[in-house]
Amino acid sequence: MTSGELRRKFLEFFKSRGHAIVPSSSLIPDDPSVLLTTAGMQQFKPYFLGKADPTRNFGSKRTASIQKAFRTSDIDEAGDESHLTFFEMLGHFSFGDYFKKETIEWTYELLTDAFGVEKERISATVFIGDDKIPFDEESYNAWSKLIPENNIRKGGREDNVWGPAGPEGPCGAANEVYVDSLEVATLVFMEFNALSDGKLTLLPQKGVDVGWGFERVAMILQKKKNIFETDLFQPLFELLPNSLDLRQKRIVTDHLRASVFLLADGVRPSNKEAGYILRRLLRRAITFEQLNKLSPETYEKILLAVISGYGNFYSELALEKNSIINEYWQERERFLKTLERGMKKIDELPEIGAEAAFDLYQTFGIPFETIKDVAGQRAEKLARHDFDEELKKHQEISRAGLEKKFGGHGLILNTGEIKAANAEEVKIVTRLHTATHLLQAALRKVLGPGVKQMGSDITARRTRFDFSFPRKLTPEEVTAVEKMINDVISQDYSVIMEEMAYSDAIKSNALFFFREKYPERVSVYSVVDDRGGLFSKEFCGGPHVSKTVEIGKFKIIKEEAVGAGVRRIRGVVVE
């Protein structure tokens, strides 16, 4: 079974069982508590907490998705047989609908009927119970009707209880599912609310969060020994010469694949947060290119192969193809200017500790992993946590400087250089941010009030806005939306911010993003004409222009489907 067939079978299976198919969210999450999206359930957190209505937004209390995800903790481990930075998660979710019995039965059916796995190869673990959460008898009984009883193991809290994510919040028993002793899925049954004092109360509604490791399932179904032998990686391996050893091939293909997805979601190489992660990946790969004297075009071929191989499912890759390739070459050029001098400096040092490593990074832009790769035994005692402490010291100094320079501008301080790398890009993003408010208002006026925001992502190059609507927009509708926005811009409406209590903001009919968790006091931005006529009113933290004429001309460059009942518009601003 190819990886493409695996994606299709998974989604078809759960669609036939009443699940709304929801597109992957961006690797840049709406949740400010995390740097990058790490799991399929991340975009659904408001629904598990009862703060958003899945029926209203998805038409169902059950959803399924294939989520792109990234784990920074696995960068150092990349190169072995199993660790990846970027990966995909197959997921299905219930928000107060089905629970353990149906989840377990569907898991079994998916493995045996859809994927053709023999039941004797399937095993599961269930929670053994403790003084807070009882033995998961319901799961045990459900599994015992499906697989041999000696294939069911009782496990402790460490492996078979999930949550809470923090001092308090949803939690519950979990099942781990294995094929041939390889874990392929985790079934989380959120039943309790953990309080800060350690007590558990029942949640008002039970939830199910199931996550499947896509690459692992592909490995099993394709009968491969490790994930790098699957059709996800072999076409990329074939583009690399034999001068690279197996570990280097795995690192290069993993890092370049991950970079494509980060770049497609608007991340740009920088020295901060997600931008720093991207830079580490690209520069480590480029170092291997230089050490092995590869053709400069080799990596471009791999980037294009990733875009081609994944583009049918993740349409943003094809749309951002040119910018992905351009950003790679620009970062390569920047890095090569200092890499040679940096290599000479590494050769001069008899031993490299955290301080020396950070100096190399700060002076020459050489990431931690590259220093470890090149220096070998001379960096044997160099530990990641020590390097990170040096980096943290520097970031604190830099953050203070940025706050002073940009007046606490959110795009700089909250996301480093993900959205804006400098003052000029801040201006562009600010224009696009306000234009996105106008876009949502115009869509509701042209298409009707049923239009609701489903997600957005803004970079210095474009805005991307997802919204609920059941069909493709006609060319006339697209033109009408664009014209309405530009009319408001040309008439120079004012953009006014009011701070008010959350309850008052709701009463004022200000629009808000349903996935966001808002504080008791919120900022509400209104776009009004010189007579006080209201065009747009939304919850927002900024930043915004003060007068719409500052935006320039807004142009819609793409309108497309991204999932059932969800459309996406990409737009730019021009002078």
Secondary structure, 3 states (H helix, E strand, C coil): CCHHHHHHHHHHHHHCCCCEECCCCCCCCCCCCCCCCCCCCHHHHHHHCCCCCHHHHHCCCEEEEEEEEECHHHCCCCCCCCCCCEEEEEEEEEECCCCHHHHHHHHHHHHHHHCCCCHHHEEEEEECCCCCCCCCHHHHHHHHCCCCHHHEEEECHHHHEECCCCCCEEEEEEEEEEECCEEEEEEEEEEEEECCCCCEEEEEEEEEEEEEEHHHHHHHHCCCCCHHHCCCCHHHHCCCCCCCCHHHHHHHHHHHHHHHHHHHCCCCCCCCHHHHHHHHHHHHHHHHHHHCCCCCCHHHHHHHHHHHHHCCCCHHHHHCHHHHHHHHHHHHHHHHHHHHHHHHHHHHCCCCCHHHHHHHHHHHCCCHHHHHHHHHHHHCCCCHHHHHHHHHHHHHHHHHHHHHHHCCCHHHHCCCCCCCCCHHHHHHHHHHHHHHHHHHHHHHHHHCCCCCEEEEEECCCCEEEEEECCCCCCHHHHHHHHHHHHHHHHCCCEEEEEEEEHHHHHHCCCECCCCCCCCCEEEEEEEECCCCCEEEEEECCCCCCCEHHHHCEEEEEEEEEEECCEEEEEEEEEC
